[in-house]
Amino acid sequence: MKRILGPLLLIVLVVGVGIAIFLSVREQADSRRVITVRGLIGSEKIEFFQDPDVIKALRKGGLEVEVEKAGSRQIATSFDLEQYDFVFPAGVPAAEKIRREQGVSQSYDVFFTPMAIASWKPIADLLQANGLVKDQGGYYTLDMARFIETFAAAKRWSDLPDNDAYGVNKRILISSTDVRTSNSAAMYLSLASFVANNNSVVQTDGEVNQLLPLMTNLFLEQGFVENSSAVPFTDYQIMGMGKAPLVMIYEAQFIAMAAAPDGGMQPEMVLIYPEPTLFTKHLLIPLGEGGEQLGQLLQEDPDLQRLAIEYGFRNQDVAYFREFTKDKQLSLPNNLVNVIEPPSYEVLEGMIQSIERAYQ
């Protein structure tokens, strides 16, 4: 018996050592195949890139991704991009400026999200009673033309009749981020200027000059504003209706909150879509081979596409987006029809610079 066991144990030992060597060699080979890429991204994507499942999926695709966050306008105007492998701003205007200035022909249309307004059911019902909002069954729509008229007339919440929900003596306005730094505020400016310009995209200096006083007031009347789209939404979650009755956000932020086990979703929180609205596209612009590899991976890898949806973004996997939001008991529009385009980068930047001078 011992004569048999001895050789068998030796064989087991040799096989075990061989497997260990094989796994060690494979691990080292995998490590050598993984490259590190560094990029600048908008703050709304930081949690996505920090997610352990996203990190694992990227590493499986051969990438270790290091990110820094900045406002999309800052990415386009205030950074030396030579030290980065990619940039990933929010919004087409900033992305197109970067592409032109960096001489990059390729970009990756990874995902998108419509602009929306985070609000509360008593606020939405009050605005509905006053003809500004419509209940679409699970979500609301805001008549942007009526809203702009209301703002231009300097109406206050206390001016609304039959107002038992929010009878404060504050201007009726939408809170946003800082238009000087943040894409979500720039998209709000794009939307408001379209509506105020007789439902036409602003194109000329004459149109800009005519609209500028009203557009400037949309932001100056807010008082202090934050650089990051995350902060006003956090105020909405934590401080409630008194601080934040209407907050311009990305739809993705609301979905991610509702989907997270500890996201802070409350029964009276509602989503209002401006009508018209616009999409914020998230375009990854590669500045080197590592950036190109990342763009392809985010655009094509099904696991990463699903993970992006779980952070609220829409992409080409429409079926999973609908399945995921239905599972989270969210009633959202499958297709937004009344969607506009923002002005060109030059026109939008001109308006922002004029508003910036008004701040100064």
C-alpha positions as CSV (number, residue, x, y, z in Angstrom):
1,M,0.0,0.0,0.0
2,K,2.8,2.4,0.9
3,R,4.5,1.6,-2.4
4,I,1.3,2.8,-4.2
5,L,0.6,5.9,-2.0
6,G,4.2,7.3,-2.3
7,P,4.1,7.7,-6.1
8,L,0.5,9.0,-6.0
9,L,1.4,11.7,-3.4
10,L,4.4,12.7,-5.5
11,I,2.2,13.0,-8.5
12,V,-0.3,15.2,-6.6
13,L,2.5,17.4,-5.3
14,V,4.0,17.8,-8.7
15,V,0.6,18.6,-10.2
16,G,-0.1,21.1,-7.4
17,V,3.2,22.9,-7.9
18,G,2.6,23.0,-11.6
19,I,-0.9,24.5,-11.2
20,A,0.5,27.1,-8.8
21,I,3.3,28.0,-11.2
22,F,0.8,28.3,-14.1
23,L,-1.6,30.5,-12.1
24,S,1.3,32.7,-11.0
25,V,2.6,33.1,-14.5
26,R,-0.9,33.8,-15.8
27,E,-1.5,36.4,-13.1
28,Q,1.8,38.1,-14.0
29,A,0.9,38.0,-17.7
30,D,-2.5,39.5,-16.9
31,S,-0.8,42.2,-14.9
32,R,1.5,43.0,-17.7
33,R,-1.4,43.3,-20.1
34,V,-3.2,45.9,-18.0
35,I,-2.3,49.4,-18.8
36,T,-3.1,52.6,-16.8
37,V,-4.9,55.4,-18.5
38,R,-5.6,58.8,-17.0
39,G,-8.4,61.1,-17.7
40,L,-10.5,64.2,-16.8
41,I,-14.2,63.5,-16.4
42,G,-17.3,65.4,-15.3
43,S,-18.3,65.0,-11.7
44,E,-21.6,63.2,-12.6
45,K,-19.5,60.2,-13.7
46,I,-17.1,59.9,-10.8
47,E,-19.2,57.3,-8.9
48,F,-19.5,55.1,-12.0
49,F,-15.7,55.0,-12.3
50,Q,-15.2,54.3,-8.6
51,D,-17.6,51.3,-8.6
52,P,-15.8,48.0,-7.9
53,D,-17.7,46.2,-10.6
54,V,-16.8,48.9,-13.2
55,I,-13.1,48.7,-12.0
56,K,-13.2,44.9,-12.4
57,A,-14.8,45.1,-15.9
58,L,-12.3,47.6,-17.0
59,R,-9.4,45.6,-15.7
60,K,-10.8,42.5,-17.5
61,G,-10.6,44.6,-20.6
62,G,-6.9,45.5,-19.9
63,L,-7.3,48.9,-18.3
64,E,-6.7,50.6,-15.0
65,V,-8.4,53.9,-15.2
66,E,-7.4,56.9,-13.0
67,V,-9.8,59.9,-13.2
68,E,-9.9,63.5,-12.0
69,K,-13.2,65.4,-11.9
70,A,-13.7,68.9,-13.2
71,G,-16.5,71.0,-14.7
72,S,-17.1,70.4,-18.4
73,R,-16.4,74.0,-19.4
74,Q,-13.2,73.9,-17.2
75,I,-12.1,70.7,-19.1
76,A,-12.5,72.6,-22.4
77,T,-10.8,75.8,-21.3
78,S,-8.6,75.5,-18.2
79,F,-6.5,72.4,-18.4
80,D,-3.3,71.3,-20.1
81,L,-4.6,68.2,-21.7
82,E,-1.2,66.8,-22.8
83,Q,-0.9,64.9,-19.5
84,Y,-4.1,63.0,-20.0
85,D,-5.0,59.9,-22.1
86,F,-8.7,60.9,-22.5
87,V,-11.2,63.5,-21.5
88,F,-14.9,62.7,-20.8
89,P,-16.9,65.9,-20.4
90,A,-20.7,66.2,-20.4
91,G,-22.3,67.9,-23.4
92,V,-21.5,68.2,-27.1
93,P,-20.4,71.8,-27.2
94,A,-17.5,71.3,-24.8
95,A,-16.6,68.0,-26.5
96,E,-16.5,69.5,-30.0
97,K,-14.3,72.4,-28.8
98,I,-11.8,69.9,-27.4
99,R,-11.9,67.7,-30.5
100,R,-11.1,70.7,-32.7
101,E,-8.4,72.1,-30.6
102,Q,-6.7,68.7,-30.0
103,G,-7.0,67.7,-33.6
104,V,-8.9,64.5,-32.7
105,S,-11.3,63.1,-35.3
106,Q,-12.6,60.2,-33.2
107,S,-14.9,60.3,-30.2
108,Y,-17.0,57.7,-28.5
109,D,-20.7,58.4,-27.9
110,V,-20.8,56.3,-24.7
111,F,-24.1,57.2,-23.1
112,F,-26.5,60.1,-22.7
113,T,-29.1,61.5,-20.2
114,P,-31.9,64.0,-20.7
115,M,-32.1,67.2,-18.6
116,A,-34.8,67.0,-15.9
117,I,-35.9,68.9,-12.8
118,A,-36.0,67.3,-9.4
119,S,-39.0,68.4,-7.4
120,W,-41.6,67.4,-4.9
121,K,-45.2,66.3,-5.4
122,P,-46.8,69.3,-3.5
123,I,-44.7,71.6,-5.8
124,A,-45.7,69.8,-8.9
125,D,-49.3,69.7,-8.0
126,L,-49.2,73.5,-7.2
127,L,-47.6,74.2,-10.6
128,Q,-50.1,72.0,-12.3
129,A,-53.0,73.9,-10.7
130,N,-51.5,77.1,-12.1
131,G,-51.1,75.7,-15.7
132,L,-47.3,75.3,-15.7
133,V,-47.0,71.5,-15.2
134,K,-48.8,68.4,-16.5
135,D,-49.0,65.1,-14.7
136,Q,-48.0,62.4,-17.2
137,G,-48.7,59.5,-14.9
138,G,-45.5,58.8,-12.8
139,Y,-43.6,61.9,-14.0
140,Y,-44.5,65.5,-14.9
141,T,-43.7,67.9,-17.8
142,L,-43.0,71.6,-17.4
143,D,-44.2,74.1,-20.0
144,M,-40.9,76.0,-20.4
145,A,-42.5,78.9,-22.3
146,R,-45.0,79.4,-19.4
147,F,-42.1,79.1,-16.9
148,I,-40.0,81.7,-18.7
149,E,-43.0,84.1,-18.8
150,T,-43.5,83.5,-15.1
151,F,-39.9,84.2,-14.3
152,A,-39.7,87.3,-16.5
153,A,-42.8,88.7,-14.7
154,A,-40.8,88.3,-11.4
155,K,-43.6,86.1,-9.9
156,R,-43.1,84.8,-6.4
157,W,-44.4,81.5,-4.9
158,S,-46.7,83.5,-2.7
159,D,-48.3,85.1,-5.8
160,L,-49.7,81.7,-6.9
161,P,-53.4,81.4,-6.0
162,D,-54.6,78.6,-3.7
163,N,-51.1,78.0,-2.5
164,D,-51.1,76.0,0.6
165,A,-48.0,74.0,-0.3
166,Y,-45.2,76.5,-0.6
167,G,-46.4,80.0,0.4
168,V,-42.9,81.6,0.6
169,N,-42.0,85.0,-0.7
170,K,-39.2,83.8,-3.0
171,R,-38.9,84.1,-6.7
172,I,-40.2,81.2,-8.7
173,L,-37.0,79.9,-10.3
174,I,-35.0,76.7,-11.1
175,S,-31.9,76.1,-9.1
176,S,-28.9,75.1,-11.1
177,T,-25.1,74.8,-11.0
178,D,-22.7,77.6,-11.9
179,V,-23.0,78.3,-15.6
180,R,-19.4,79.5,-15.6
181,T,-18.1,76.0,-14.9
182,S,-20.8,73.3,-15.2
183,N,-22.4,71.6,-18.2
184,S,-25.8,71.1,-16.5
185,A,-26.1,74.9,-16.1
186,A,-25.0,75.4,-19.7
187,M,-27.7,73.1,-20.8
188,Y,-30.2,75.0,-18.8
189,L,-29.0,78.2,-20.5
190,S,-29.3,76.4,-23.9
191,L,-32.9,75.4,-23.2
192,A,-34.0,78.7,-21.7
193,S,-32.5,80.7,-24.6
194,F,-34.2,78.5,-27.2
195,V,-37.6,79.1,-25.6
196,A,-37.0,82.8,-25.1
197,N,-35.8,83.1,-28.7
198,N,-39.2,82.1,-30.1
199,N,-38.4,78.4,-30.1
200,S,-35.3,78.8,-32.2
201,V,-31.6,77.9,-31.4
202,V,-29.7,81.1,-30.7
203,Q,-27.3,81.9,-33.6
204,T,-26.5,85.6,-33.9
205,D,-25.0,88.3,-31.8
206,G,-28.3,90.2,-32.1
207,E,-30.3,87.4,-30.7
208,V,-27.7,87.0,-27.8
209,N,-27.9,90.7,-27.0
210,Q,-31.6,90.7,-26.9
211,L,-31.8,87.6,-24.6
212,L,-28.9,88.4,-22.4
213,P,-30.6,90.4,-19.6
214,L,-33.2,87.7,-19.0
215,M,-30.6,84.8,-19.3
216,T,-28.3,86.6,-16.9
217,N,-31.1,87.0,-14.3
218,L,-31.9,83.3,-14.5
219,F,-28.5,82.7,-12.8
220,L,-27.8,85.9,-10.8
221,E,-31.2,85.6,-9.1
222,Q,-30.2,82.2,-7.7
223,G,-27.5,83.7,-5.5
224,F,-24.6,81.4,-4.6
225,V,-24.3,78.4,-6.9
226,E,-22.1,75.3,-6.9
227,N,-19.6,74.2,-9.5
228,S,-20.6,70.5,-9.4
229,S,-23.9,69.0,-10.4
230,A,-23.7,66.7,-7.4
231,V,-24.0,69.4,-4.8
232,P,-27.4,70.9,-5.7
233,F,-28.8,67.4,-6.0
234,T,-27.4,66.5,-2.5
235,D,-29.2,69.6,-1.2
236,Y,-32.4,68.4,-2.8
237,Q,-32.0,65.0,-1.1
238,I,-31.0,66.2,2.4
239,M,-32.5,69.7,2.9
240,G,-35.8,69.0,1.2
241,M,-38.5,71.2,-0.4
242,G,-37.7,74.3,1.5
243,K,-34.2,74.7,0.1
244,A,-34.7,73.1,-3.3
245,P,-38.3,73.1,-4.7
246,L,-37.0,72.9,-8.3
247,V,-33.5,71.8,-9.2
248,M,-32.1,71.3,-12.7
249,I,-30.4,67.9,-12.8
250,Y,-29.5,65.0,-15.1
251,E,-32.2,62.3,-15.2
252,A,-29.4,59.9,-14.4
253,Q,-28.9,61.4,-11.0
254,F,-32.5,60.7,-10.0
255,I,-32.5,57.2,-11.4
256,A,-29.2,56.4,-9.5
257,M,-30.7,57.7,-6.3
258,A,-33.9,55.6,-6.7
259,A,-31.9,52.5,-7.6
260,A,-29.4,52.7,-4.6
261,P,-30.4,50.8,-1.5
262,D,-29.4,53.8,0.7
263,G,-30.0,56.5,-2.0
264,G,-32.4,58.6,0.1
265,M,-35.4,58.3,-2.2
266,Q,-38.5,59.7,-0.5
267,P,-42.2,59.1,-1.5
268,E,-42.9,62.8,-2.4
269,M,-39.8,63.2,-4.7
270,V,-40.9,63.5,-8.3
271,L,-39.2,64.1,-11.7
272,I,-40.3,66.9,-14.0
273,Y,-39.1,67.0,-17.6
274,P,-38.8,70.5,-19.2
275,E,-40.8,70.7,-22.4
276,P,-38.9,71.0,-24.7
277,T,-35.9,69.3,-23.2
278,L,-32.5,68.4,-24.5
279,F,-30.1,65.5,-24.1
280,T,-26.6,65.7,-22.6
281,K,-24.4,63.4,-24.5
282,H,-21.3,62.1,-22.8
283,L,-18.6,61.9,-25.4
284,L,-15.3,60.3,-24.6
285,I,-12.5,62.0,-26.5
286,P,-9.3,59.9,-26.7
287,L,-6.0,61.7,-26.5
288,G,-3.9,58.5,-27.0
289,E,-4.1,54.8,-27.6
290,G,-5.2,54.1,-24.0
291,G,-8.1,56.5,-24.4
292,E,-9.1,54.9,-27.7
293,Q,-9.1,51.5,-26.0
294,L,-11.2,52.8,-23.1
295,G,-13.7,54.5,-25.5
296,Q,-14.2,51.2,-27.4
297,L,-14.6,49.2,-24.2
298,L,-17.2,51.6,-22.7
299,Q,-19.1,51.7,-26.0
300,E,-19.1,48.0,-26.8
301,D,-18.7,45.9,-23.6
302,P,-22.2,44.7,-22.6
303,D,-21.3,44.5,-18.9
304,L,-20.1,48.1,-18.8
305,Q,-23.2,49.2,-20.8
306,R,-25.4,47.5,-18.1
307,L,-23.4,49.0,-15.3
308,A,-23.8,52.5,-16.8
309,I,-27.6,52.0,-16.9
310,E,-27.5,51.1,-13.2
311,Y,-26.0,54.5,-12.7
312,G,-29.0,56.0,-14.5
313,F,-27.5,56.6,-17.9
314,R,-29.2,55.7,-21.2
315,N,-27.3,54.0,-24.0
316,Q,-27.9,51.5,-26.8
317,D,-29.1,48.8,-24.5
318,V,-32.7,50.1,-24.5
319,A,-34.2,46.9,-23.4
320,Y,-32.1,46.7,-20.2
321,F,-32.8,50.4,-19.4
322,R,-36.5,49.7,-19.5
323,E,-36.2,46.5,-17.5
324,F,-34.0,48.1,-14.9
325,T,-36.1,51.2,-14.3
326,K,-39.3,49.1,-14.2
327,D,-37.7,46.9,-11.6
328,K,-36.9,50.0,-9.5
329,Q,-40.6,51.0,-9.9
330,L,-39.7,54.2,-11.9
331,S,-42.2,55.5,-14.4
332,L,-40.2,57.3,-17.0
333,P,-40.8,58.4,-20.6
334,N,-39.4,55.7,-23.0
335,N,-39.1,58.2,-25.8
336,L,-38.8,62.0,-25.4
337,V,-40.1,63.6,-28.6
338,N,-39.8,67.4,-28.0
339,V,-36.0,67.5,-27.9
340,I,-33.8,70.4,-29.0
341,E,-30.1,70.9,-29.8
342,P,-27.9,73.4,-27.9
343,P,-26.3,76.3,-29.7
344,S,-22.8,76.0,-31.2
345,Y,-19.9,76.1,-28.8
346,E,-19.0,79.7,-29.9
347,V,-22.5,81.1,-29.3
348,L,-23.0,79.3,-26.0
349,E,-19.5,80.3,-24.8
350,G,-20.3,83.9,-25.8
351,M,-23.4,83.9,-23.6
352,I,-21.6,82.3,-20.7
353,Q,-18.8,84.9,-20.9
354,S,-21.3,87.7,-20.9
355,I,-23.0,86.3,-17.8
356,E,-19.6,85.8,-16.2
357,R,-18.9,89.5,-16.6
358,A,-22.2,90.3,-14.9
359,Y,-21.1,88.2,-11.9
360,Q,-17.9,90.2,-11.7
